[in-house]
Amino acid sequence: MPTFKKPEHLCLQRDIDALFNEADASAASFPLRAVWRAVTYTNGPAAQVLVSVSKKKLRHAVDRNRAKRQMREAYRLNKHLLQTPEGRQLHIAFIWLATTPIKSEVVARKMVILLQQINKGLF
């Protein structure tokens, strides 16, 4: 059963700053954008994920929370597609690009595309 527990969340400010300042690559598949960075492996999961929805894009908190929930669920169900290099850990940020709410099926389909692009960029 796929899970998305606390150790898989990217929370440390220094890791988030390093991700956006020294990112290996990024890719977009509307309404999502992914920024990732491979770091030396530390104790923990193979990938740590950050989910972000800008207040500028979605004004209402209800819409922002729904978008974050959709991204987390799409990642949780499809994270098995992600392959990490040996001895490396991935830091990934998923960013919402749309200015309107999007259906969950579309978000899940685009998440699969992004995970495949991440794999292609790593190998």
Secondary structure as GFF3:
##gff-version 3
##sequence-region A 1 123
A	DSSP	three_ten_helix	6	8	.	.	.	ID=ss1
A	DSSP	alpha_helix	13	21	.	.	.	ID=ss2
A	DSSP	beta_strand	25	29	.	.	.	ID=ss3
A	DSSP	beta_strand	32	40	.	.	.	ID=ss4
A	DSSP	beta_strand	47	52	.	.	.	ID=ss5
A	DSSP	alpha_helix	61	78	.	.	.	ID=ss6
A	DSSP	three_ten_helix	79	81	.	.	.	ID=ss7
A	DSSP	beta_strand	88	96	.	.	.	ID=ss8
A	DSSP	alpha_helix	104	122	.	.	.	ID=ss9
###
